[in-house]
Amino acid sequence: MTAMAPSASPLSVGSLTQLTLSLIAIVALIFALSWVLKRFKLTAPRGSLDSEVLDQLALGPRERIVLLRIGDAQVLVGVGAGGIVPLTPLSKPVALKAAVPSPAFAERLRDMMKRPGGPP
């Protein structure tokens, strides 16, 4: 008769450790790849470079009107819980007001610190 060597159990401590370390390495690799893609902006662009949100107006908690620029045309759309509804393409482009630049935080803090009595 031949003596049979005892076979290693598939649930031994060594195999469970190897399995756990392999899973940790795979998860770490996934996180590292996602970080590299975000860091170097290697992901595909989501939108066309020829479109832009120009302005929006909130009508309610979930509803708003959005003015879009698509190429040389402007389009007014409604956005709500039911989705996006095209309202009208504009024959004459809307001239937008230039936003008033607000002072930088550091400048505002410096001005507040100069006031007598300190910040309010």
N, C-alpha and C positions, 0 to 999 in steps of 0.2 A: 504494500500500500504506500501510496505517496502522501506525504504530509502537505496539507494545504496551508499556505500562509494566511493569517487573518487579514481580511480586506479592510481598508480604512473606511470608516463610516462617512457617508456624504454629509452628515451633520456634525462633523468633528469641529473642534475649536479652531483648528488651523484653516479649514475650508470656510467657516463662517467669517473669520477675520479677513481672509483674502477677498471674499465676496463683499464685505462691508467696505474695505479699503478701495476696491474697484469702483463701487457705487459712488463713494465720496470723490474719487478722482474724476469720474465722468461728470458729476454735478459741478465740480470746480472748473472743469474744462468748459462747460456750457456757460457758466457765469463769466469766465475769463474772455471767451469769444464775444459775448454780448457787450462786455465792457470795451473791448478793442473796437468793435463796430461802432459803438456810440462815440468813443473818444476820437476816432479818426474819421467819423462821418462816412463810413463806407456803405451805409444802407442806401437803398434806392430812394430817389426823391419821391415824395408822395403826391405832389401836385405838379402841374405844369408851371413853367416859369412865366407863362404868358397870361396868368390869371392872378387876381389879387382882391382881397376884401378891402374896400375903400372906407366904408362906414357901416354902422349898425345902430338900430334904435330898438330898445326893449319895449315891448307892448304889454307884457305880463311876465309872470315867473318863468314861463317856458316858451313864450312867443316873442319873436322879434322880426324886424324887417332888415334885410342886409342888402347893401349896394355893392355889387361886384363889378370888377373890370375884367372883361374877357377880350383879350386883344386890344382893339381900339374902341370897342363898344362897352357901354355900361348897361347892366341888367339889375332890376330890382326883384328880389325874391323874398318870400315869406318862409320863416323857419319856425316850426312848432312841433308839438308832440306827434302829429300825423305825418311829419316829414317835411320836405322842401317843396314849396309851391311857387312856380314862376309867376310873378305878378305882371311885369311888363318890361320889354326892352325899351330903353330910353333913346329917343331920336336925337336929343340934344344932351350932351354930357353935362352932368351936374358939377359946378365948380365948388370945391370944398374949401372951407375956411382953414387957414393955417393954424395949427395948434400953438397955443402960447406956451413956450418952454418954461417949465417950473425950475426954480433955482435948485441946484444940487443940494443934497442933504447936508454936506459939510458946510456950505455957505449959510444955510438956514440955521444950523447949530451954532456957528460962529456968531451970527447976528443975535441969536437968543442969549448967548453967553455974555455979550457986550452990554445987554440991557441991565439997568440997575435992578437989583432984587433977584436976578437969575431967571430961570425959566418959570413960566406960570404954573 
